[in-house]
């Protein structure tokens, strides 16, 4: 059951954790792009070596 104390606790938790979560998501998105680029380069290299 939600009580005013529980609601306040959740608001504080989200407020305190919001910034780190946003930074983590941003970094994961950037990391994913770099991994996709790395994958493309590796596949090109492997295809080039097979020829």
N, C-alpha and C positions, 0 to 999 in steps of 0.2 A: 504494500500500500504506500502511496506517495504521501509523505507528510511534508510540511514546510521545511523541516530540517533536512530531509532527504533531497528535496528539490534544490535547496541552497548548496548542499554538498555536491550534487551533480553539476550545478552551474559553476561552482568553484573549480571542480575537476576539469571541465571542458575549457574554462577560461585559462587555467594554468597550463593545460596540455595543448591547446589549440596551435600556438606558435610552433612548438617542436614538431607537431604532426604535419603542419603545412610545409615546413622546411624538409622533412623527411620525404613527403610526396614529391616535392620539387626535385630533390636530388635523385630519387628513384626514376623519375621521368627523364632527367638528363642522362643518367646511367644507362637507361634502356636504349636511348638513341645511340649512345656510343657503342653499346654492345651490338646493335644492329649493323652499324658501320663496320665494326670489327668482323662480324660474321660475313659480310659482303666481301671484304678484302680477303679473308681466308678462303672463301669459296672460289673467288677469282684465281687466287694463287694455286689452289689445288687443280682447277681446270686447266690452267696454263701449264702446270707440270705434267699433266696427263697427255698433253698434245705432243 
